Amino acid sequence: MSELVTGEAVALELRPAKLPSRALAVLIDLAVAFAVYIAVTMAIVAATASLDDAAAAAVAVATFLLVLVGVPIAVETLSRGRSLGKLACGLRVVRDDGGPIRFRHALVRGAVGVVEILMTFGVVACIASLVSARGRRVGDVVAGTLVVRERVPTGQAAFVPAPPPWLVGRFAQLDLSAVPEGLWLAVRQYLTRMGQLDPQVGQGMAGRLAADVAAHTGAPVPTDVPPAAFLAAVVHERQSREAQRAYGAAQHAGGPGGPAGYSPAGAPAYAAPSYPAPYTPPAAPVAPAPDAFSKPPAPSSAPAPSSAPGDRDGGAEPPATGFAPPA
């Protein structure tokens, strides 16, 4: 990781590209450039077959300089440091201060690259990249550029510091709807990097940002509140409103409102609401077991089944079966 300090005293963390990724990007660029060069050369040879040897040699040199030198310079200038190979490998050429390159940077890199890459088959560029602490070749040193990685593993996001406790909720009635998103982004960037700024520079930036926020809200900055604390308080208030709005929308949609302790970046945790305990119906009463002193149950009111023939209660004689009971 390389730290570059800009004119505003802000330290930029850049990850310089090392030799393997740079070599792969150069190979891709050279493969494309040579393919285009061969195609253009064949077309020019077919079109200038009637020229003499001197004219053919001049056309060949011009084609070489145009395709293998001029086109890469134009591509890096127009794409702000992203050639086809660098785009495939996630690399980019930037200035020493972290800004985008211009035509003069691309021109110097391309002119020196003819010697250290094309004429020496990349030997000089490899040695210089291995010796340099930031993987720079001679063209980068002369042009004042650096090749950095754009696709890097995402780490922990920078959190906006929480405001002082005595400011929490003080700006609940402030209208923040007119503050543009660009200003919110600038305020968040300042709050996450204010520890890296010079104290005098940081106070000036905080004062300007606080005045811009106050101009959009229509309420002046309180005199007893420092500008940095005011910015932290209004950002905290905006995050609280967004969290409440999102939680209310989730409740309205019938979904879960969010896990306990959820909070946006930099905001304190919001406790999940407490729900009453689930209703449990009482158990059905159990009838006591009958004992010797309990009254027998009343006879059922259902009609008794019809008596079969030979029933004693019906008055009919039992049928003769030939069986005599013992005396």
C-alpha positions in Angstrom: 0.0 0.0 0.0 1.4 3.4 -1.0 0.3 6.7 0.6 0.2 9.7 -1.7 -0.4 13.2 -0.1 -2.5 15.5 -2.3 -2.4 19.3 -2.3 -5.3 19.3 0.2 -3.1 17.3 2.7 -5.3 14.2 2.2 -3.5 10.9 2.2 -4.6 8.6 -0.6 -4.0 4.9 -0.2 -3.0 3.3 -3.5 -1.9 -0.2 -4.3 0.9 -0.2 -6.8 0.9 -2.9 -9.5 3.7 -5.4 -9.4 5.7 -7.0 -12.2 3.4 -10.1 -12.9 0.2 -8.1 -13.5 2.0 -5.4 -15.4 3.8 -7.9 -17.6 0.5 -9.6 -18.4 -1.1 -6.3 -19.3 1.9 -5.4 -21.6 1.6 -8.8 -23.3 -2.0 -8.2 -24.0 -1.4 -4.7 -25.4 1.5 -5.9 -27.5 -0.5 -8.9 -28.9 -3.3 -6.5 -30.0 -0.9 -3.9 -31.3 1.1 -6.4 -33.4 -2.1 -7.9 -34.8 -3.2 -4.5 -35.9 0.3 -3.7 -37.2 0.4 -6.9 -39.4 -3.1 -6.2 -40.8 -2.2 -2.5 -41.6 1.2 -3.5 -43.1 -0.4 -6.0 -45.4 -2.9 -3.5 -46.6 -0.3 -0.8 -47.1 2.0 -3.2 -49.0 -0.8 -4.2 -51.3 -1.7 -0.5 -51.9 1.9 0.7 -52.4 3.3 -2.2 -54.5 4.5 0.3 -57.2 6.7 2.4 -54.9 10.5 2.1 -54.8 12.5 0.7 -51.9 13.1 4.1 -50.2 9.4 5.0 -50.2 8.4 1.5 -49.0 10.9 1.8 -46.1 9.5 5.2 -45.2 6.0 3.9 -45.2 7.0 0.9 -43.1 8.7 3.2 -40.5 5.7 5.5 -40.4 3.3 2.5 -39.9 5.5 1.2 -37.1 5.6 4.5 -35.3 1.9 5.1 -35.8 0.5 1.7 -34.8 3.0 0.6 -32.1 3.8 4.0 -30.6 1.1 6.5 -31.6 -2.0 4.4 -31.0 -1.0 3.3 -27.4 -0.3 6.9 -26.5 -3.7 8.0 -27.8 -5.4 5.2 -26.1 -3.8 6.0 -22.7 -4.6 9.7 -23.1 -8.2 9.2 -24.0 -8.9 6.5 -21.5 -7.1 8.3 -18.6 -4.5 5.6 -18.2 -6.5 2.5 -19.1 -5.3 0.5 -22.1 -6.9 -2.8 -23.2 -4.4 -4.9 -21.2 -4.6 -2.7 -18.1 -8.4 -2.8 -18.3 -8.3 -6.6 -18.4 -5.9 -6.8 -15.5 -7.6 -4.1 -13.4 -4.7 -1.6 -13.6 -4.5 2.1 -14.3 -1.8 4.7 -14.9 -2.0 7.7 -12.6 0.2 10.6 -11.7 2.4 10.7 -8.7 -0.2 12.7 -6.8 -3.0 10.2 -7.7 -4.6 12.3 -10.4 -5.4 11.2 -14.0 -2.6 11.4 -16.6 -2.5 13.7 -19.5 -1.1 13.7 -23.0 2.4 14.6 -22.0 2.6 11.8 -19.4 1.4 9.2 -22.0 3.8 10.7 -24.6 6.8 10.3 -22.3 5.8 6.8 -21.2 5.4 5.7 -24.8 8.6 7.3 -26.1 10.7 5.7 -23.3 8.7 2.4 -23.7 10.0 2.1 -27.3 13.5 1.7 -25.9 12.9 -0.3 -22.7 10.2 -2.5 -24.0 10.3 -2.9 -27.8 14.0 -2.6 -28.5 15.3 -4.5 -25.4 12.3 -7.0 -25.4 11.3 -5.7 -22.0 14.5 -6.6 -20.2 15.2 -3.0 -19.0 11.5 -2.6 -17.9 11.6 -5.8 -15.9 14.8 -4.9 -14.1 13.6 -1.4 -13.3 10.3 -2.8 -12.0 12.0 -5.3 -9.8 14.3 -2.7 -8.3 11.7 -0.1 -7.7 9.8 -0.2 -4.4 6.5 0.7 -6.2 7.1 -1.4 -9.4 7.9 1.6 -11.6 9.7 1.3 -14.9 12.0 3.9 -16.4 9.1 5.5 -18.3 7.1 5.9 -15.1 10.0 7.6 -13.3 10.7 10.0 -16.2 7.0 10.8 -16.8 6.1 11.0 -13.0 3.5 8.3 -13.2 2.5 5.2 -11.3 0.6 2.1 -12.3 -1.9 1.1 -9.6 -4.5 -1.6 -9.1 -8.1 -0.6 -9.4 -9.7 -3.9 -8.4 -8.5 -4.6 -4.9 -10.2 -6.6 -2.2 -12.7 -4.5 -0.3 -11.9 -4.0 3.3 -13.9 -2.6 6.1 -15.7 0.5 5.1 -14.8 3.7 6.8 -17.4 4.7 9.4 -18.6 8.2 10.0 -17.7 9.1 13.6 -20.7 9.5 16.0 -21.6 13.0 17.1 -21.2 14.0 20.8 -24.0 12.7 23.0 -25.3 16.1 23.8 -26.0 16.7 20.1 -28.0 13.5 19.4 -31.6 14.5 18.6 -30.9 18.2 18.7 -31.5 18.6 14.9 -34.6 16.4 14.7 -36.7 19.2 13.4 -34.2 20.3 10.7 -35.3 20.0 7.1 -32.6 17.9 5.3 -34.5 17.2 2.1 -32.9 20.1 0.1 -29.3 19.0 0.8 -27.9 17.5 -2.5 -26.3 14.1 -2.6 -23.0 15.5 -3.7 -22.8 17.6 -0.6 -23.6 14.6 1.6 -20.8 12.7 -0.1 -18.4 15.5 0.6 -19.4 15.7 4.2 -19.0 11.9 4.7 -15.6 12.0 3.0 -14.5 14.8 5.3 -15.7 13.1 8.4 -14.0 9.8 7.6 -10.7 11.5 6.8 -10.6 14.5 9.1 -8.0 12.7 11.3 -5.6 12.8 8.3 -6.0 16.5 7.6 -3.9 19.3 9.0 -5.8 20.9 11.8 -6.0 24.3 10.2 -7.0 22.9 6.8 -9.6 20.6 8.5 -11.2 23.5 10.4 -11.5 25.5 7.2 -13.1 22.6 5.3 -15.5 21.9 8.2 -16.6 25.6 8.3 -17.3 25.7 4.5 -19.2 22.4 4.5 -21.2 23.4 7.6 -22.1 26.7 5.9 -23.2 24.9 2.7 -25.4 22.5 4.7 -26.9 25.4 6.7 -27.6 27.3 3.4 -29.6 24.3 2.1 -31.5 23.6 5.4 -32.4 27.3 6.0 -31.2 27.2 9.6 -27.8 28.7 10.7 -25.2 26.7 12.4 -25.5 27.1 16.2 -22.7 29.3 17.6 -22.1 26.9 20.5 -21.6 23.9 18.2 -18.2 23.3 16.4 -18.6 22.9 12.6 -17.2 19.3 12.6 -19.6 18.3 15.4 -22.5 19.9 13.5 -21.7 17.9 10.4 -21.5 14.7 12.4 -24.8 15.5 14.1 -26.7 16.2 10.8 -25.3 13.1 9.1 -26.3 11.0 12.2 -29.8 12.6 12.0 -30.1 11.7 8.3 -29.0 8.2 8.8 -31.5 7.8 11.7 -34.3 9.0 9.5 -33.4 6.7 6.6 -33.2 3.7 9.1 -36.6 4.5 10.5 -38.1 4.9 7.0 -36.6 1.6 5.9 -37.8 -0.1 9.1 -41.3 1.3 8.7 -41.5 0.2 5.1 -40.4 -3.3 6.1 -43.1 -3.5 8.8 -45.7 -2.2 6.3 -44.8 -4.8 3.8 -45.2 -7.5 6.4 -41.5 -8.6 6.5 -39.1 -8.6 9.3 -37.9 -5.2 10.2 -34.2 -6.2 10.5 -32.0 -7.9 13.0 -31.5 -6.6 16.5 -28.7 -4.2 16.7 -28.9 -3.1 13.0 -27.7 0.3 12.2 -26.4 2.2 9.2 -22.7 3.1 8.9 -21.7 5.3 11.7 -25.0 5.3 13.5 -25.6 3.7 16.9 -27.4 0.4 17.0 -31.2 0.5 17.0 -32.7 -2.1 19.3 -35.4 -4.3 17.9 -38.9 -3.6 19.3 -40.0 -5.9 22.0 -43.0 -8.0 21.1 -45.5 -9.5 23.7 -45.2 -13.2 24.5 -47.2 -15.5 22.3 -50.7 -16.3 23.5 -51.1 -19.8 25.0 -54.7 -21.1 25.4 -55.5 -22.6 28.8 -55.5 -26.3 29.1 -58.9 -28.1 28.8 -60.2 -29.2 32.2 -59.8 -32.8 33.0 -62.9 -34.7 34.3 -62.2 -36.3 37.7 -62.2 -40.1 37.8 -65.4 -41.6 39.2 -65.2 -43.0 42.7 -67.5 -45.1 44.8 -69.4 -42.1 46.1 -70.0 -40.5 42.8 -73.5 -40.5 41.3 -73.9 -42.8 38.3 -74.3 -41.0 35.0 -77.8 -40.4 33.8 -79.0 -42.8 31.2 -78.6 -41.7 27.6 -81.7 -40.3 25.9 -80.9 -42.3 22.7 -83.6 -44.8 21.9 -82.9 -48.3 23.0 -82.4 -50.9 20.4 -85.4 -53.0 19.5 -85.7 -56.2 21.5 -84.8 -59.3 19.7 -87.2 -62.1 19.5 -87.0 -64.2 22.6 -86.1 -61.3 24.9 -87.4 -61.9 28.4 -88.5 -58.3 28.8 -90.6 -58.6 25.7 -92.7 -61.4 27.1 -92.0 -63.9 24.4 -91.0 -67.5 25.1 -87.4 -68.3 24.4 -86.9 -70.6 21.5 -86.5 -74.3 22.0 -82.9 -75.2 21.6 -82.8 -78.5 23.3 -80.4 -77.2 26.0 -81.4 -77.4 29.6 -79.6 -75.4 32.2 -78.2 -77.3 35.2 -80.3 -77.5 38.3 
